[in-house]
């Protein structure tokens, strides 16, 4: 079954705009969260390299989309 049609599970955590700076995780590609990322803006995520390689092998994950069980769509950003 193609990965795009498989149902997978995962978890996510909310983070402040300074979270990755505070714990010293560098950004490889894309952008960090900003003050503009709030409840009125489209969902934005930062994913790790393992996630990006699994779902978009050989591609750039920046700008890709995926969905959760909720109807709101998120834009993927590679960590």
N, C-alpha and C positions, 0 to 999 in steps of 0.2 A: 504494500500500500504506500503511495507517495506520502512523504512527510507532511505535505500541505493538507492532506485529508485525514491524517491521524489525529486522534484526540490525545493530547498530552496534558500533564499537570505541572504546575509550577507554583511559585509563590513570589510575591513582590512586597516591597517595603517602601513607604514614603520616606523622602529625605529632604533635608533643608538645602538651600542653595549653596551652602558652604560645606556640606557633609564630606564630599570627596576631597576637598582641600584640607579639611581638618584631620582626616585620617591618612592623608598622604597618598591617595590613589591618583596616579596620573591619568589624564585623558589621552587616549590614543588617536581618536578621530571623533568628529562631531563637535558637540558643545556641552558645557555644564548647564545645570538649571539656572534660570535667572528669575528676577522678580516678576517678569511677565508671564511666567508659567504658574497660573493660578486657576481657580475653578471656572473662570470665564474663557480660558484659552483651551485649545485642543490638547489632549493628553500628550505628554512627551515622556520618553523613557531613556534610560542609559542602561545598556546591556553589556555583559562581559563578552570576551572574545569567544569563549566556548559556545555561548548562545548564538552569537553571530555566525560562527562557522557551521553550527548544526543546522540552522534554518536557512542560511544563505551561503552555502559553500561556494568559494571562489568568487563571491560578489561582495560589493561594498554594502554594509548593513545600514549606512546612513540614509535616511529617507524611506526606508522600508516600513511597511505596515503589518500589524498583526492584531488579532482581536482576543479579548478575554471573554468569559461567559457573559459579561455585560454587553449591552449594545454599543457602547462608546468605543471608538477605534483609537489606537495609540500609534504614534510615529516612533519607530525604533532608531536609536542612536547608539552607535558602537562605543563601548568603553575601552 
